[in-house]
Amino acid sequence: MTARKVINAFKLINRQYSVKRKFPLDPKHAEEVSVFQYVVSDHNRNRIYVWGDARTGALGIQKTKSKENTQRVEYLQSPKRLHFAEMNEIISAASGFGFTLFATKKQVFGTGLNTDSQIGYHEIRTDKPLGIIFIPLPIRLPLNENTEIMKVSAGRAHAAALTTEGLFMFGNNSYGQCGRIIVENEDYSRNKCYDCIRDIDGKKIVDVECGQDHTLVILSDGSVYSCGWGADGQTGLGHYKVEAKFTKVLGDIAQEKIIKVACRSDFVLALNDKGEVFGWGNTEYKQITLPDGSQQICNPISMKMLTGLGKIKDISTGGSFCLIVNEDGRVFVWGFGLLGSGPEVQVSETPLELPVQLFGNNDFNPDSCVESVSCGLSHMAAVTNLGDLYSWGRNRSSCLGLGVSIGAFVNKVFCGLDHTVAICQSYITDGQQK
């Protein structure tokens, strides 16, 4: 077709469109033209972003490709979209020490270090278990047909999947952290069993939290049970021994209805239904200042130091610090580390409030406030009601994700030892802006 014919064809289209729309195709009339907003499909709403240390396989990304070469990823300095999740509606995730769990309502996936079958037993040759996996693979839990998965959690080398059927525990059980008898010289790398705890003392398990080498669960009546390594009092059972069976935690929470427990390492925070906080475990970094100066406490005590900070709505702990947010979205931090109050402040025995301006609250966004918080071993993160994610602390292996912003609405964030995972959704859903 000649250039003249092309021009004539466009003139014809313009005349036909002008008759139909009663105005010509002109930029001046742009506001009168109908705007069609594409509806994002269900598969594209759910997005997973990962960043940090990729050498362990925890990010689920094996290689990068370019025209020049194909090479293994070592670190991701900026968040990268994990496309495997787009065909799976991920409802929960967990960042362990060098591995990651993802869960849909019907399936659990794992990627990363697998030295102790913490992401299930996988092999490519008979009796040759894989010690590291670079892409998310299904963990074949023996679930009933109608069973749904509610949450996954990950410790140093053990993991948990909470389902409507019960709690499945797998991985390393050297300290009884899986809630079962310790078997001397057990070969965890070849462990194909998944232990299911249907209930405890006749009560349903409604939440689970894996510490470094111990596990805590919340029952339907708000009571807390724990098992595993207790050398720093982190099990809260009144002693510093190993406990291989889920046992009730007493102390100041004995009569409380606990709605959340948080533990990344060996210090635990617990939140009750009234917005009050309790703590126990390793306190050598001033997580709790005890009158006798001791550095461990094995019984839960009320955190009187938080009195006057308002009703607390979320809690988290790292390796040496604690992070909370109250119902007004005000964030407080204390302990040891890069706390977020500048380079000169690395230790505090009392809660420090981080200015709301650091989390996007300003004249342009006066309603922005923090909804939830999360801690890794040495870094922290906060998610706002606007779906924005903020991170600070030690940037081990680029786990802070500094650089490129996430192009999605962040719902949840999970901080590990040296990597971070965020569950997000598209800003546009069903023609409406999120």
Helices and strands as residue ranges (DSSP letters): H 3-21, G 27-32, H 42-45, E 46-53, E 63-65, E 70-72, E 75-81, G 83-87, E 92-95, E 99-103, E 108-113, E 123-125, E 128-129, E 132-139, E 149-154, E 158-163, E 167-171, G 188-190, E 195-197, E 205-210, E 214-219, E 224-228, E 243-248, G 251-253, E 258-262, E 267-272, E 277-282, E 296-302, G 304-306, E 312-317, E 321-326, E 331-336, E 347-354, G 356-359, E 370-375, E 379-384, E 389-393, G 396-398, E 409-415, E 419-425, E 428-429, E 432-433
